[in-house]
């Protein structure tokens, strides 16, 4: 008899990613990016969930399952003529008891 996996909803996964970002951003972003984030997050901040790109396999050295693993991109949306500024890419598992969490920070 196999146990059912306890999965985060996509909204919960966004909240979880944002909590991780908030906890670690001051130590991992440049002072300029961190200040830019605080200046613009209220009106232009976002969290997007994506299927993890292939480059994650090279980072974590394991295969990923698209139904259980997501990349959360946290950043500031563009103003006219500028691209979005992705501040962090966070790889997470939807499984609540899986501690998988890797972060790639802007500028690192």
C-alpha positions as CSV (number, residue, x, y, z in Angstrom):
1,X,0.0,0.0,0.0
2,X,1.6,3.2,-1.1
3,X,1.1,6.5,0.7
4,X,-0.5,9.4,-1.2
5,X,1.9,12.3,-1.8
6,X,1.0,15.5,0.0
7,X,1.3,18.2,-2.7
8,X,1.5,22.0,-2.5
9,X,-1.2,23.7,-4.6
10,X,0.3,26.1,-7.2
11,X,-0.7,29.1,-5.1
12,X,0.9,27.5,-2.0
13,X,4.1,26.8,-4.0
14,X,4.3,30.5,-5.1
15,X,3.9,31.5,-1.5
16,X,6.6,29.0,-0.4
17,X,9.0,30.3,-3.1
18,X,8.4,33.9,-2.1
19,X,9.0,33.0,1.6
20,X,12.4,31.4,0.6
21,X,13.2,34.5,-1.5
22,X,12.4,36.9,1.3
23,X,14.5,35.0,3.8
24,X,17.6,34.8,1.6
25,X,17.5,37.8,-0.8
26,X,19.4,40.2,1.4
27,X,22.4,37.8,1.6
28,X,22.4,36.8,-2.0
29,X,21.5,39.7,-4.2
30,X,23.7,42.7,-4.9
31,X,22.8,45.8,-2.8
32,X,21.7,47.4,-6.1
33,X,19.3,44.5,-7.0
34,X,18.0,44.2,-3.4
35,X,17.3,47.9,-3.3
36,X,15.6,47.8,-6.7
37,X,13.4,44.9,-5.5
38,X,12.3,46.8,-2.4
39,X,11.6,50.0,-4.4
40,X,9.5,48.3,-7.1
41,X,8.0,45.1,-5.7
42,X,4.7,46.5,-4.5
43,X,3.7,47.7,-7.9
44,X,5.7,45.4,-10.3
45,X,6.8,42.3,-8.4
46,X,5.9,38.8,-9.6
47,X,6.3,35.1,-9.0
48,X,5.9,32.8,-12.1
49,X,5.9,29.0,-12.0
50,X,7.5,27.3,-14.9
51,X,8.4,23.7,-15.9
52,X,12.1,23.5,-15.0
53,X,14.5,24.1,-17.8
54,X,17.1,21.4,-18.7
55,X,19.9,23.4,-17.1
56,X,18.6,22.4,-13.7
57,X,19.6,18.8,-14.3
58,X,23.2,20.0,-14.6
59,X,22.9,22.0,-11.4
60,X,21.4,19.3,-9.2
61,X,22.6,16.2,-11.1
62,X,19.2,14.4,-11.0
63,X,16.3,14.1,-13.3
64,X,13.2,16.2,-12.7
65,X,9.6,15.2,-13.0
66,X,7.5,18.1,-14.6
67,X,4.4,17.1,-12.6
68,X,6.3,17.3,-9.3
69,X,9.1,19.9,-9.9
70,X,8.6,23.6,-10.7
71,X,10.9,26.6,-11.2
72,X,9.6,29.7,-9.5
73,X,11.0,32.9,-11.1
74,X,10.8,35.9,-8.8
75,X,11.4,39.4,-10.2
76,X,10.2,42.8,-11.2
77,X,8.1,43.2,-14.4
78,X,9.4,45.4,-17.2
79,X,8.6,49.0,-17.8
80,X,8.2,50.1,-21.4
81,X,11.3,49.2,-23.5
82,X,13.0,47.2,-20.8
83,X,12.9,43.4,-20.1
84,X,11.7,41.8,-16.9
85,X,14.3,41.6,-14.2
86,X,14.5,38.0,-12.9
87,X,16.1,38.2,-9.4
88,X,15.9,34.5,-8.5
89,X,15.1,31.2,-10.0
90,X,14.1,28.7,-7.3
91,X,13.7,25.0,-8.0
92,X,11.1,23.4,-5.8
93,X,9.2,20.1,-5.4
94,X,5.4,20.2,-5.1
95,X,5.7,17.4,-2.5
96,X,5.5,19.0,0.9
97,X,7.9,16.6,2.6
98,X,10.6,16.9,-0.1
99,X,13.2,19.4,1.0
100,X,14.4,20.0,-2.6
101,X,15.2,23.7,-2.9
102,X,17.9,25.2,-5.1
103,X,18.2,28.9,-5.8
104,X,20.0,30.6,-8.7
105,X,20.4,34.3,-7.9
106,X,20.7,37.2,-10.4
107,X,24.4,38.0,-10.8
108,X,25.8,34.7,-9.4
